[in-house]
């Protein structure tokens, strides 16, 4: 578990790494490929590790369960805001339920932290909820990534089906267009695409303004990547 430069968390924790979404703007894939090893994966494309290897990402960006990292939150005695899975999508369809449940259990064993989960696949939240396997914890926050209006139309119907007793949020990053919000969770994070990708989209100020104006009671958190668009008076609020 490491301190993070991600604005809205104090630490990142990656008991699982790797992702099969293949997003063109993904920073995690670039990092994993840079520090990859030569370990092979199983016939299901997955790798489970019980002990640390020489490389941080032994199988590159293929889904890998680092079981030896499960006790890391319990070792941190000072309360942290932990982004769980900054180098993966823990709720991708390719991730076994067993991996996710082991991560949940590790979080429960260190209840003094706040855990932020994030996925592009909110259907998995619902799938786990209907199975009775999605923890309803006050310190668990379930987020989903949105980049444009199409994402929003797909996502809000999924998260809107979870009971209000679950903490949910949107991470609108990278924002790639104007988004007209109807259903809004209590927390909305907004950020611009970073890196030097040739097709990188620079957000317009009016895209951000429309979200801020739509939020009356919801907390908005603007990432540092928006400073050049919004200015120095970034809004950075938490819902707790």
C-alpha positions in Angstrom: 0.0 0.0 0.0 1.5 3.3 -1.0 0.9 7.0 -0.6 -0.8 8.3 -3.7 -0.8 11.4 -5.9 -4.5 10.9 -6.6 -6.1 14.0 -5.2 -9.1 12.4 -3.5 -7.4 9.6 -1.6 -4.4 9.4 0.8 -3.3 5.9 -0.2 -3.7 3.4 -3.0 -3.9 -0.3 -2.4 -3.6 -2.9 -5.2 -4.3 -6.5 -4.0 -5.4 -7.0 -7.6 -3.7 -5.6 -10.7 -4.4 -5.8 -14.4 -7.4 -5.0 -16.6 -8.9 -6.1 -19.9 -10.9 -3.0 -20.7 -8.2 -1.7 -23.1 -9.0 2.0 -22.6 -6.8 4.1 -25.0 -6.1 6.7 -22.3 -5.2 4.2 -19.5 -2.1 5.3 -17.4 -2.2 2.1 -15.4 -1.5 -0.1 -18.5 1.6 2.0 -19.4 3.0 1.7 -15.8 2.3 -2.1 -15.7 4.0 -2.7 -19.0 7.0 -0.7 -17.9 7.5 -2.8 -14.8 6.3 -6.2 -16.1 7.9 -9.5 -15.6 7.7 -12.8 -17.5 5.3 -14.8 -15.3 2.8 -16.8 -17.3 -0.9 -16.8 -16.5 -3.3 -19.8 -16.3 -5.6 -21.0 -19.0 -8.2 -18.6 -17.7 -5.9 -15.7 -18.2 -5.5 -15.1 -14.5 -2.5 -15.3 -12.1 -2.6 -15.8 -8.3 0.5 -15.0 -6.2 1.1 -15.9 -2.6 4.4 -14.1 -2.3 6.1 -11.1 -3.8 7.9 -11.4 -7.1 10.9 -9.5 -8.4 8.7 -7.4 -10.7 5.7 -5.3 -9.5 3.6 -6.6 -12.3 4.8 -10.2 -13.0 2.2 -10.8 -15.7 2.2 -7.3 -17.1 -1.4 -6.0 -17.2 -3.1 -9.4 -17.1 -5.4 -9.8 -14.0 -3.2 -10.8 -11.0 -4.2 -11.5 -7.4 -1.5 -10.4 -5.0 -2.7 -12.3 -2.0 0.3 -11.3 0.1 -1.0 -7.8 0.0 -4.3 -8.5 1.7 -3.0 -7.6 5.2 -1.6 -4.2 4.3 -4.6 -2.1 5.4 -4.5 -3.7 8.9 -0.9 -2.7 9.2 -1.8 0.9 8.8 -3.0 2.2 12.2 -3.6 5.8 11.2 -7.0 6.1 9.4 -6.6 6.6 5.6 -8.8 7.2 2.6 -7.8 4.2 0.4 -8.4 3.9 -3.3 -8.7 0.1 -3.8 -7.5 -1.0 -7.2 -5.9 2.0 -8.8 -4.1 -0.5 -11.1 -7.0 -2.7 -12.0 -10.8 -2.9 -12.4 -11.6 -5.1 -9.4 -15.2 -5.5 -10.7 -14.4 -6.5 -14.3 -16.3 -9.5 -15.5 -13.1 -11.5 -15.6 -12.4 -11.2 -11.9 -13.6 -14.2 -9.8 -16.1 -13.4 -7.0 -13.6 -15.1 -4.7 -11.0 -12.4 -5.3 -13.4 -9.6 -4.6 -14.8 -11.2 -1.5 -11.2 -11.7 -0.1 -10.6 -8.0 -0.7 -13.8 -7.1 1.1 -12.9 -9.2 4.1 -9.4 -7.6 4.3 -11.2 -4.2 4.3 -13.5 -5.3 7.1 -10.5 -6.4 9.2 -9.3 -2.7 9.2 -12.5 -0.8 9.7 -10.7 2.5 10.7 -10.1 3.3 7.0 -12.4 4.5 4.3 -12.4 2.4 1.1 -13.1 3.8 -2.3 -13.9 1.3 -5.0 -14.1 2.2 -8.7 -15.2 0.4 -11.8 -16.3 0.8 -15.4 -18.6 -2.2 -14.8 -21.3 -1.2 -12.2 -23.3 -4.2 -13.3 -21.0 -6.2 -11.1 -22.0 -4.2 -8.0 -25.6 -5.2 -8.7 -24.7 -8.8 -9.4 -22.9 -9.0 -6.0 -25.8 -7.2 -4.3 -28.4 -9.7 -5.6 -26.2 -12.5 -4.4 -26.0 -10.9 -1.0 -22.3 -10.4 -1.3 -21.9 -6.6 -1.6 -21.1 -5.2 1.9 -23.3 -2.4 3.2 -20.6 -0.6 5.2 -20.6 3.0 6.1 -16.9 3.3 5.2 -17.2 1.6 1.8 -17.8 3.8 -1.3 -18.8 2.3 -4.6 -17.9 4.4 -7.6 -18.2 4.1 -11.4 -16.2 5.8 -14.1 -18.1 8.1 -16.6 -16.5 9.9 -19.5 -19.4 11.1 -21.6 -23.2 11.1 -21.9 -23.4 7.6 -23.3 -21.6 6.3 -20.2 -23.9 8.2 -17.9 -27.1 6.9 -19.5 -25.8 3.3 -19.1 -24.4 3.8 -15.6 -27.1 5.7 -13.6 -29.7 3.0 -14.2 -27.4 0.4 -12.6 -26.3 2.4 -9.6 -29.7 3.8 -9.1 -30.9 0.3 -8.4 -28.8 0.0 -5.3 -30.5 0.8 -2.0 -29.8 4.4 -0.7 -28.0 2.8 2.2 -25.1 2.1 -0.1 -22.5 4.9 -0.6 -22.0 5.6 -4.3 -20.2 8.1 -6.4 -19.3 9.1 -10.0 -15.8 9.6 -11.2 -16.1 11.7 -14.4 -12.6 11.3 -15.5 -11.4 11.8 -18.1 -14.4 14.0 -19.0 -14.8 13.8 -22.8 -17.9 15.9 -23.4 -20.9 17.7 -21.9 -22.9 15.4 -19.5 -26.5 16.2 -18.6 -26.9 14.8 -15.1 -30.3 13.6 -13.9 -29.7 11.1 -11.2 -26.8 12.2 -9.0 -25.0 10.4 -6.2 -23.8 12.3 -3.1 -20.2 12.7 -4.5 -19.0 13.5 -8.0 -15.3 13.7 -9.0 -14.3 15.5 -12.2 -11.0 15.3 -13.9 -9.3 15.9 -17.3 -7.4 13.4 -19.3 -3.6 13.5 -18.6 -0.6 12.3 -20.5 0.4 13.1 -24.1 -1.9 10.9 -26.1 -2.3 12.4 -29.6 -6.1 12.1 -29.4 -6.3 13.6 -25.9 -9.4 15.7 -25.4 -9.1 19.0 -23.5 -12.3 19.7 -21.5 -14.3 22.9 -22.0 -15.1 25.0 -19.0 -18.8 24.9 -19.8 -18.8 21.1 -19.4 -17.6 21.5 -15.9 -19.9 24.4 -15.1 -23.0 22.4 -16.1 -22.1 19.7 -13.6 -21.4 22.1 -10.8 -24.7 24.0 -11.4 -26.6 20.7 -11.4 -25.2 19.8 -8.0 -27.2 21.4 -5.2 -26.5 19.2 -2.2 -24.0 16.8 -3.8 -20.3 17.2 -3.1 -18.1 18.1 -6.1 -14.3 17.3 -6.2 -12.3 18.8 -9.0 -8.9 17.1 -9.7 -5.8 19.2 -10.1 -5.9 18.3 -13.8 -8.7 20.8 -14.2 -6.7 23.8 -12.9 -5.8 25.0 -16.4 -9.5 24.9 -17.4 -11.2 26.0 -14.2 -8.5 28.2 -12.5 -7.1 28.2 -9.0 -10.4 28.1 -7.2 -10.9 24.4 -7.6 -13.9 22.9 -5.7 -12.7 20.0 -3.7 -15.4 18.7 -1.3 -16.0 15.3 0.2 -19.4 13.9 1.1 -18.3 12.9 4.6 
